[in-house]
């Protein structure tokens, strides 16, 4: 149990930093405004698209900077992450659809946003050269 505490703190600190992001602020305002499952799902879809664009921006910046093996490794890692994301969401869809009914679409929307946000922030941390300082991530 003790070995998971630092990991949990790191994840929570990253999430707290992400809450200051304009994309997440817009998502929160949208969710506060909506009362239907369909409306909230649209909020998650918009946030997912915005985070996906940010992730792609960070990735493209890195690809312009890198050459040789580092560039090939980043490309390979991003492709592997995309496969992981799709696989994870497929497994989650299977579980949530069987266990949550209409709330499944919200759970999947939130997970999709979290996955893409985290990848965008990881790419940003590489792009900036550090993730030791929360302001860098």
Helices and strands as residue ranges (DSSP letters): H 2-18, H 22-33, H 37-65, H 68-99, G 101-103, H 104-128, G 134-136
